[in-house]
Amino acid sequence: MKYRRVKEAVLRELGKASPGFPLSENSLARRFGVSRMTARRALQELQQEGFLSRRQGKGSFPTERRFSQGFLRVRPFYEFAQAQGALPKTQVLAAGLRPTPPEVGQKLGVKEALYVERLRFLDDEPVQREVRYLHPLRCAALLEHDLTTESIHDLLVHTLGLPLTRVWQRLEAVALPEALAALLAQPPKAPALRLERLTYTFETPITWVEYLMRADRYYLEDTFIPQGERP
């Protein structure tokens, strides 16, 4: 549909310092060669989904989005390290194309994906292992970057221009098998938190990731305002 093409183009620009804002129905209609009604529908959906806010007489501007994750907020690793007063470090264990395991391939819809495995440290102590599979066509340029220092999230959004529009995730407690326990400097069957996450660009799954986090060094927290709840 034409309005969806307009909507997706605007979303791709939200993470950049674009001179195209503020947006109006007329400017979008001219730019994409569509009717004002089509441009209006794209703007209305972006406003309803919280990507844009409308200022009377001035047009639509990007909003600072606040994602609600209920009781589960996973902070970026370097932000978590800063809160701990610890020195963060990342080691890339593997990176390249490889076949996807059946359960991952089914979720990403590909048989081969870009694979990245990283070990994260706080003050030289290993605390988290990350295994990630990414869409091979949309994310291949990731390998050109230094994944020991650069955020994969930032690279996807700001460098590759892939707006991350939907996330599914699951958290569970697990006992570390022997090989992973040794990698994280823990005894076999030590407790850990396992977070599985699938992230989309519009309707396309872009990346599947599994985080294994030492339960003695990692925690998850959130601050939120309950809405619609009764005492």
C-alpha positions as CSV (number, residue, x, y, z in Angstrom):
1,M,0.0,0.0,0.0
2,K,1.2,3.5,-0.8
3,Y,0.7,4.9,2.8
4,R,2.9,2.0,4.1
5,R,5.7,3.0,1.8
6,V,5.5,6.6,3.1
7,K,5.4,5.4,6.7
8,E,8.4,3.1,6.4
9,A,10.5,5.8,4.6
10,V,9.7,8.3,7.5
11,L,10.6,5.7,10.1
12,R,14.0,5.1,8.5
13,E,14.8,8.8,8.9
14,L,13.8,9.0,12.6
15,G,17.2,7.9,13.9
16,K,19.1,10.4,11.8
17,A,19.5,14.2,12.0
18,S,17.2,14.7,9.0
19,P,16.4,18.2,7.6
20,G,13.0,16.8,6.5
21,F,11.3,17.7,9.8
22,P,8.7,19.1,10.6
23,L,6.5,16.9,8.4
24,S,3.2,17.9,6.8
25,E,0.7,16.2,4.6
26,N,1.6,18.5,1.7
27,S,5.3,17.9,2.0
28,L,4.9,14.2,2.1
29,A,2.4,14.1,-0.7
30,R,4.8,16.1,-3.0
31,R,7.9,14.1,-2.0
32,F,6.4,10.6,-2.6
33,G,3.9,11.5,-5.3
34,V,0.9,10.4,-3.3
35,S,-2.4,12.0,-2.4
36,R,-2.9,14.1,0.8
37,M,-5.2,11.4,2.1
38,T,-2.4,8.8,1.8
39,A,0.1,11.1,3.5
40,R,-2.4,11.9,6.2
41,R,-2.9,8.2,7.0
42,A,0.8,7.6,7.2
43,L,1.2,10.5,9.6
44,Q,-1.8,9.5,11.7
45,E,-0.4,6.0,12.2
46,L,3.0,7.2,13.2
47,Q,1.4,9.6,15.7
48,Q,-0.8,6.8,17.1
49,E,2.2,4.5,17.5
50,G,4.2,7.3,19.3
51,F,6.9,7.9,16.7
52,L,5.6,11.5,15.9
53,S,3.9,14.2,17.8
54,R,1.9,17.0,16.1
55,R,2.3,20.6,16.9
56,Q,-0.7,22.8,15.9
57,G,0.2,25.0,12.9
58,K,3.8,23.7,12.7
59,G,3.6,20.0,11.6
60,S,4.8,16.7,13.0
61,F,8.1,16.1,14.8
62,P,9.9,13.0,16.1
63,T,9.1,12.1,19.7
64,E,11.4,10.7,22.3
65,R,9.9,7.3,22.5
66,R,9.5,5.5,25.8
67,F,9.1,1.8,25.4
68,S,7.1,0.0,28.0
69,Q,8.5,-3.4,28.9
70,G,6.4,-4.1,32.0
71,F,8.7,-5.4,34.8
72,L,11.6,-6.2,32.4
73,R,14.0,-3.5,31.3
74,V,17.3,-4.7,29.9
75,R,19.8,-1.9,29.9
76,P,22.6,-1.7,27.3
77,F,25.7,-3.4,28.6
78,Y,27.9,-0.3,28.8
79,E,25.1,1.5,30.7
80,F,24.8,-1.4,33.1
81,A,28.6,-1.4,33.7
82,Q,28.5,2.4,34.4
83,A,25.8,1.9,37.0
84,Q,28.0,-0.7,38.7
85,G,31.0,1.5,38.6
86,A,32.8,-1.2,36.7
87,L,35.1,-1.2,33.7
88,P,33.3,-2.9,30.7
89,K,35.1,-4.9,28.1
90,T,33.8,-7.0,25.1
91,Q,35.6,-9.9,23.4
92,V,34.3,-11.2,20.0
93,L,34.5,-15.0,20.1
94,A,33.2,-15.5,16.5
95,A,31.7,-13.5,13.7
96,G,30.7,-14.6,10.2
97,L,28.0,-16.4,8.1
98,R,26.9,-19.8,9.4
99,P,23.8,-22.1,9.1
100,T,21.1,-21.3,11.6
101,P,19.9,-23.9,14.1
102,P,16.4,-25.0,13.2
103,E,14.6,-23.1,15.9
104,V,16.4,-19.9,15.1
105,G,16.1,-20.3,11.3
106,Q,12.3,-20.8,11.8
107,K,12.1,-17.5,13.7
108,L,14.3,-15.5,11.3
109,G,13.0,-17.2,8.2
110,V,16.5,-17.9,6.8
111,K,18.7,-21.0,6.6
112,E,22.0,-19.1,6.9
113,A,22.6,-15.9,9.0
114,L,25.2,-13.5,10.2
115,Y,26.5,-15.0,13.5
116,V,28.1,-13.0,16.2
117,E,29.2,-14.4,19.6
118,R,30.6,-12.1,22.2
119,L,31.8,-12.4,25.8
120,R,31.2,-9.3,28.1
121,F,33.3,-8.5,31.1
122,L,33.0,-6.3,34.1
123,D,36.5,-5.4,35.6
124,D,38.0,-8.3,33.7
125,E,35.4,-10.8,35.1
126,P,33.2,-12.5,32.5
127,V,29.6,-11.9,33.3
128,Q,27.6,-12.3,30.1
129,R,27.7,-14.4,26.9
130,E,25.8,-13.1,23.8
131,V,25.0,-15.3,20.8
132,R,23.3,-13.4,17.9
133,Y,22.0,-14.3,14.5
134,L,21.1,-11.5,12.1
135,H,19.4,-11.3,8.7
136,P,22.2,-12.0,6.2
137,L,21.1,-9.6,3.5
138,R,20.0,-6.6,5.7
139,C,22.8,-6.8,8.2
140,A,25.9,-8.0,6.4
141,A,27.7,-4.6,6.7
142,L,27.9,-5.2,10.5
143,L,31.1,-7.2,9.9
144,E,32.9,-4.1,8.7
145,H,32.6,-2.6,12.2
146,D,34.5,-3.1,15.5
147,L,32.1,-5.2,17.5
148,T,34.3,-5.0,20.6
149,T,33.5,-1.4,21.1
150,E,30.4,-0.6,18.9
151,S,26.8,-1.2,19.9
152,I,25.0,-3.6,17.6
153,H,21.7,-1.9,18.3
154,D,23.2,1.5,17.3
155,L,24.7,0.1,14.2
156,L,21.4,-1.4,13.1
157,V,19.4,1.8,13.7
158,H,21.8,4.6,12.9
159,T,24.3,3.0,10.5
160,L,22.2,0.5,8.6
161,G,19.0,2.5,8.8
162,L,16.9,-0.4,10.2
163,P,14.2,1.0,12.5
164,L,13.5,-1.6,15.3
165,T,9.8,-1.5,15.6
166,R,8.8,-4.6,17.6
167,V,10.5,-6.9,20.1
168,W,9.5,-10.3,21.5
169,Q,11.5,-11.5,24.4
170,R,11.5,-14.2,27.1
171,L,13.4,-14.4,30.4
172,E,14.0,-17.6,32.3
173,A,16.3,-19.0,35.0
174,V,18.7,-21.8,33.8
175,A,21.6,-23.9,35.2
176,L,24.8,-23.4,33.2
177,P,26.1,-26.5,31.4
178,E,29.8,-27.3,32.0
179,A,31.3,-25.6,28.9
180,L,29.3,-22.3,29.3
181,A,30.0,-22.3,33.1
182,A,33.7,-22.5,32.4
183,L,33.4,-19.6,29.9
184,L,31.7,-17.5,32.5
185,A,34.1,-18.6,35.3
186,Q,31.4,-20.4,37.2
187,P,31.0,-24.0,38.5
188,P,28.9,-26.4,36.5
189,K,25.1,-25.9,36.9
190,A,25.6,-22.4,38.5
191,P,22.4,-20.3,38.1
192,A,22.1,-17.9,35.3
193,L,19.5,-15.7,33.6
194,R,18.7,-16.5,30.0
195,L,17.1,-13.8,27.8
196,E,15.9,-14.7,24.3
197,R,14.9,-11.8,22.1
198,L,13.6,-11.5,18.5
199,T,13.6,-8.0,17.0
200,Y,11.7,-6.8,13.9
201,T,12.0,-4.1,11.3
202,F,8.3,-3.6,10.4
203,E,7.2,-7.2,9.6
204,T,10.7,-8.6,8.9
205,P,12.6,-10.3,11.8
206,I,16.1,-8.8,11.8
207,T,18.0,-10.3,14.7
208,W,17.6,-13.2,17.2
209,V,19.8,-13.1,20.3
210,E,20.4,-15.1,23.4
211,Y,22.0,-13.5,26.5
212,L,23.3,-15.8,29.3
213,M,24.0,-13.6,32.3
214,R,25.6,-14.7,35.6
215,A,22.9,-14.6,38.3
216,D,25.4,-13.5,40.9
217,R,26.5,-10.4,38.9
218,Y,23.6,-9.4,36.8
219,Y,20.1,-8.1,37.6
220,L,17.2,-6.6,35.7
221,E,15.2,-3.6,36.9
222,D,12.6,-1.2,35.8
223,T,10.8,1.9,37.0
224,F,7.3,2.5,35.6
225,I,4.0,4.1,36.3
226,P,1.1,1.6,36.5
227,Q,-1.8,2.4,34.3
228,G,-5.3,1.2,34.5
229,E,-4.6,-0.8,37.7
230,R,-7.0,-0.7,40.7
231,P,-5.8,-0.9,44.3
